[in-house]
């Protein structure tokens, strides 16, 4: 862990952030809503399976604003940070959709 990540983790712990002590893992897209209309950025409702070493897999339902050009597909696996202390709390790296 570099200095910036260490400082960020300490700050998360100080303010009681549920992501304090989160671990790196992945989420797999289980369900995804279809884009509607032609707007470039749209809300996308998803069900994700969050997994990380040492944690039980958890199903998470969320809504994210996604660029229509990089709409997620069922089965896509994305990197994420997963909370150890708050089951179902995740930070997904949505930018991975465009890579």
Secondary structure, 3 states (H helix, E strand, C coil): CCHHHHHHHHHHHHHCCCCCCCEEEEEEEEEECCCCCCCCEEEEEEEEEEECCCCCCEEEEEEEEEEHHHCCCCCCEEEEEECCCCCCCEEECHHHHHC
